[in-house]
Amino acid sequence: MPELPEVETINRGMKKYLIGKVISKVEVDWFKSLAYDQKFINKHLINARIDSIDRRGKVLIISLSNNFNLLFHLKMTGQLVYKSDKERFGAGHPSDSLINKLPDKSTRIIFYFNDNSKLFFNDQRKFGWAKILDQESLKEFEYLNKLGPEPLDKDFSLKIFKARLDLRKNSKIKSVLLDQSIIAGLGNIYTDESLWMAKIHPLEVINKLSQSRIQKLYESMLEVLNLSISRGGSSDRNYIDIVGKKGTYIDFANVYKKAGMPCKRCSTNIIRIKVASRGTHICPKCQKLLK
Ligand SMILES: [Zn+2]
């Protein structure tokens, strides 16, 4: 599932290709992907120019010249692929649609631009969505308003991190990190990696964590997120970011999907357990529950 680093990779990449493009046509193959009638879509998207692109949590926000915004949430299997005669950039869910001929059977929406380039929204499992919101509706959009702070904001200090965790201090750390209303953008990959790096068991109750452990977790989380963004996000297989470079985060992940492999710190085999009904990867020696 695309998390903060993957959506940030799209954000940075698409800025290079989409700013200034004018939409000339929109085709929707699956209604729920962009759940408006065609008249509404045409009225608010055709002839609109892309002015800016931003990210909030796992949501990509494309601002248009007519005061409307186009939002994308990739959910489980969403991806965005830009294609012109000369260039191609795609990121999100790592499937072959990133590099294959498009449209394909996972294509849900095609945005055509007036220079003949296109943007494909592909989504195998159809949980992702796009929305068209004017400025006012964007401000009132509950999904975004409920999101916690951005961990990579320069204002996101250790003090704020502690305060956010304290809101749920009797809960278990992994489920709190996954809660988008506490901190925006973390999913299964980066919580597992951060907790391993900080040597914290995912079922540890926040109250039991000392200040120094929380500080270590804060530093680990930032390190993991920044590292992943610098590598273009994660990949199970064909993850392509800007100009076709493969994302490599998963190649050097320490625990995520590494069950049965030796821990890089202590050589104990990594195991997979269930936490908050999510497959979770830990080193049973480095990440012990506190007594
Ligand atoms: Zn270990």
Boltz pocket constraint, residues with backbone or C-beta under 6 A from the ligand:
constraints:
  - pocket:
      binder: B
      contacts: [[A, 263], [A, 264], [A, 265], [A, 266], [A, 267], [A, 268], [A, 283], [A, 284], [A, 285], [A, 286], [A, 287]]
      max_distance: 6.0
